[in-house]
């Protein structure tokens, strides 16, 4: 399909991933345990489990494995790095997994970050937006001679800033945002219009002790700010001052990025994203004890009925 027609064609059969899903780095688990976790997510009524790509498991192989151990759950990449494979391979991988799973796969792709692209992979990160803009038509028009999945694979772009958000609505099914407060969700919805998917990630810690919760939140956040400029600059564009990022981030910024406390307080944050325009909220069930494993209590607490 020509690029100008693709987004509309895909949106005619948008995948139902529900209002709330689960997102988590599963690389601290053996493979068999990740399958059990996927089953737990499915058992608790969630329709989607999001898995990232960084320096651990290859996400398409892992997605196929998780899909083979579940019955209804969709697996989404949040996100697959476009510098890790060319556009033809990205298209082939997504269609293969979608066909194998009966259409239970959602492709999230993104430009990642300079340390992972230049320092780790050795690619140039000079013009990430231009690279994505050129990548999408190559992926959409890639030659693929195997049996295609019944429906087109839904595609969302990792996007924070206006140009990439606009591209996500014009040439894909929408966006997957990460490390954002509800204020950004409202801004993104205004940018992409009413119909595109807006899947906002939200880290949560089911812990009422402020010291424990914020300590765990800062441990999570230190990977992203101020080390990764994409996230820092996005928050500054929302009005956060330089001083908020000092000394492990201010309590105010920590509380804006990580929802912690009792169930009701965390539900309020989920609702805030939905009211701001999110079509789907991806929960990161972090633990307050410093473990890299997901908090099963949180998965069960916010189960979908």
C-alpha positions in Angstrom: 0.0 0.0 0.0 1.2 3.6 -0.7 2.3 5.3 2.5 -0.5 7.9 2.3 -3.2 5.1 2.4 -1.6 2.7 4.9 -2.5 4.4 8.2 -6.2 4.6 7.3 -6.2 1.0 6.1 -4.7 -0.3 9.2 -7.0 1.8 11.5 -10.0 0.1 10.0 -9.2 -3.0 11.9 -7.5 -1.7 15.0 -6.4 -4.5 17.4 -8.3 -4.6 20.7 -5.6 -4.5 23.4 -7.9 -3.2 26.1 -7.5 -0.1 28.3 -4.7 -1.4 30.5 -1.8 -3.8 29.7 1.5 -4.8 31.2 5.0 -3.7 30.1 8.2 -5.2 31.6 11.8 -6.0 31.0 11.8 -9.8 31.5 15.5 -10.4 31.0 16.2 -11.1 34.7 14.1 -14.2 34.3 14.9 -17.6 32.7 12.8 -18.1 29.6 10.4 -20.6 31.2 9.6 -18.0 33.9 8.8 -15.4 31.3 6.2 -17.8 29.8 4.7 -18.3 33.3 4.5 -14.5 33.7 2.8 -14.1 30.4 0.2 -16.7 31.5 -0.3 -14.8 34.8 -0.9 -11.6 32.8 -3.4 -13.4 30.6 -5.1 -15.0 33.6 -5.7 -11.6 35.1 -7.6 -10.4 32.1 -5.0 -8.2 30.4 -5.1 -8.3 26.6 -1.5 -7.2 26.0 2.0 -7.7 27.3 4.7 -5.3 26.1 8.3 -6.4 25.9 11.2 -4.0 25.0 14.5 -4.4 23.1 17.7 -3.3 24.6 20.7 -5.6 25.3 18.9 -8.7 26.2 16.6 -11.2 24.4 15.8 -10.6 20.7 12.1 -9.4 20.9 10.6 -11.3 17.9 11.9 -14.6 18.9 10.8 -14.0 22.5 7.4 -12.7 21.4 6.8 -15.9 19.4 7.8 -18.0 22.4 5.4 -16.1 24.7 2.6 -16.3 22.2 3.1 -20.1 21.9 2.5 -20.4 25.6 -0.7 -18.2 25.8 -4.1 -18.4 24.2 -5.5 -14.9 23.9 -2.8 -12.5 25.0 -1.3 -10.1 22.5 2.4 -9.5 22.6 3.6 -6.0 21.7 7.2 -4.8 21.2 7.8 -1.6 23.2 9.9 -1.0 21.2 11.8 -2.9 18.5 14.9 -0.8 17.6 14.9 0.2 13.9 18.7 0.4 13.9 18.8 -3.3 14.9 17.4 -4.6 11.6 16.7 -3.2 8.2 13.1 -2.4 7.1 12.7 -5.6 5.1 13.7 -7.7 8.1 11.4 -5.7 10.4 8.5 -6.3 8.1 9.2 -10.0 7.7 9.7 -10.5 11.4 6.4 -8.8 12.4 4.4 -10.6 9.7 5.9 -14.0 10.7 5.1 -13.6 14.3 1.6 -12.3 13.5 0.9 -15.2 11.2 2.2 -17.8 13.7 0.0 -16.3 16.5 -3.2 -15.8 14.6 -2.8 -12.0 14.7 -1.9 -11.6 18.3 1.1 -9.3 17.6 1.5 -5.6 17.7 4.7 -4.0 16.4 6.1 -1.0 18.3 9.2 0.5 16.7 11.4 3.4 17.6 14.7 5.2 17.0 16.0 4.2 20.5 18.8 6.4 22.0 22.2 7.5 20.9 24.1 5.5 23.5 22.4 2.3 22.3 22.6 3.2 18.6 26.0 4.8 18.2 28.0 3.6 21.2 26.7 0.0 21.3 25.8 -0.7 17.6 28.1 1.7 15.8 25.4 3.5 13.7 25.1 7.2 13.1 22.4 8.8 15.2 22.6 12.2 13.5 19.1 12.3 12.0 16.8 9.8 13.8 13.5 11.4 12.7 14.6 11.4 9.0 15.8 7.8 9.4 12.4 6.8 10.7 10.5 8.8 8.0 12.5 7.0 5.3 12.3 3.6 7.1 8.5 3.4 7.3 7.7 3.3 3.5 10.5 0.8 3.0 9.0 -1.4 5.7 5.4 -1.1 4.4 6.4 -1.8 0.8 8.9 -4.6 1.6 8.6 -7.7 -0.6 7.2 -10.6 1.4 6.4 -13.9 -0.4 5.3 -16.0 2.5 1.6 -16.3 3.5 0.6 -12.9 5.1 -1.3 -12.7 8.4 -5.0 -12.3 8.0 -5.0 -8.7 9.0 -2.2 -6.0 8.7 0.1 -5.9 11.7 -0.7 -2.8 13.8 2.3 -0.4 14.1 2.9 2.2 16.7 5.9 4.5 16.9 7.8 5.5 20.0 7.3 9.2 20.0 7.6 12.1 22.5 8.1 15.2 20.4 5.8 16.8 17.9 7.4 15.7 14.6 7.5 12.0 15.6 4.0 12.2 17.1 2.7 13.6 13.8 4.5 10.9 11.9 3.0 8.2 14.1 -0.5 9.4 13.3 0.0 9.9 9.6 2.0 6.8 8.7 1.2 4.3 11.4 -1.6 3.3 13.8 -0.4 5.7 16.5 2.2 6.1 19.3 3.7 4.3 22.3 4.9 6.9 24.8 7.2 6.1 27.7 8.4 7.9 30.9 5.7 10.5 30.6 3.1 12.1 33.0 -0.5 12.5 32.0 0.2 16.1 30.9 2.2 14.7 28.1 -0.6 12.3 27.2 -2.9 15.2 26.8 -0.4 17.0 24.6 0.2 13.9 22.5 -3.5 13.3 22.0 -4.0 16.9 20.8 -1.1 16.3 18.4 -2.2 13.0 16.8 -6.0 13.5 16.7 -8.8 11.4 18.1 -8.4 8.2 16.2 -4.8 7.1 16.5 -3.7 4.7 19.2 -2.0 6.3 22.2 -0.4 3.7 24.4 1.2 5.4 27.4 3.6 3.5 29.7 3.2 4.1 33.4 5.6 2.8 36.1 3.8 1.8 39.3 5.0 0.7 42.7 2.4 -0.8 45.1 4.1 0.6 48.3 2.7 3.1 50.7 6.0 3.9 52.5 7.2 7.1 50.8 10.9 6.4 51.4 10.8 2.8 50.1 8.7 3.8 47.1 10.8 6.8 46.1 14.0 4.9 46.6 12.8 2.2 44.2 11.5 4.8 41.8 14.8 6.6 41.7 16.6 3.4 41.0 14.3 2.9 38.0 14.5 6.5 36.8 18.3 6.7 36.9 18.5 4.7 33.6 16.6 7.4 31.8 17.2 10.9 33.3 19.4 12.7 32.9 21.4 10.2 31.0 19.1 9.9 28.0 18.4 13.3 26.4 15.2 12.3 24.7 13.4 11.9 28.0 15.1 14.8 29.8 14.3 17.2 26.9 10.8 16.0 26.7 10.2 16.7 30.4 11.9 20.1 30.1 9.5 20.9 27.2 6.6 20.2 29.7 8.1 22.8 32.0 10.3 20.8 34.3 13.3 23.0 35.4 17.0 21.8 35.5 17.0 21.7 39.3 14.3 19.0 39.2 16.8 16.5 37.7 19.5 17.1 40.3 20.4 14.5 43.0 18.4 11.7 41.6 15.4 14.0 40.7 13.1 15.9 43.0 10.3 14.2 44.9 7.9 16.1 42.7 9.4 14.7 39.5 9.7 11.2 40.9 6.0 11.3 41.9 5.1 12.6 38.4 6.8 9.7 36.6 6.2 6.8 39.0 2.8 6.2 40.5 3.2 4.7 44.0 1.1 4.1 47.0 -2.1 2.1 47.7 -4.2 0.7 44.9 -6.6 3.7 44.8 -3.8 6.2 44.3 -2.3 4.2 41.4 -5.8 3.8 39.8 -6.1 7.5 39.9 -3.0 7.8 37.8 -4.2 5.2 35.3 -7.5 7.1 35.0 -5.6 10.4 34.6 -3.9 9.0 31.5 -7.1 7.6 30.1 -8.9 10.9 30.7 -6.0 12.8 29.0 -6.5 10.8 25.9 -4.6 7.5 26.2 -6.3 4.6 24.5 -4.2 2.1 26.4 -2.0 2.4 29.5 0.9 0.0 29.8 1.7 -0.7 33.5 5.3 -1.4 34.6 4.8 -3.3 37.9 8.0 -2.4 39.7 8.9 -3.8 43.1 9.9 -1.7 46.1 12.5 -4.2 47.4 15.0 -3.5 44.5 14.3 -6.8 42.8 14.4 -6.6 38.9 11.4 -9.0 38.8 7.9 -7.8 38.2 5.5 -7.4 41.2 2.9 -10.0 40.8 0.8 -8.3 43.4 0.4 -5.3 41.2 -0.5 -7.4 38.2 -3.3 -9.0 40.2 -4.3 -5.7 41.9 -5.1 -4.0 38.6 -6.5 -7.0 36.8 -8.9 -6.4 34.0 -12.4 -7.8 34.1 
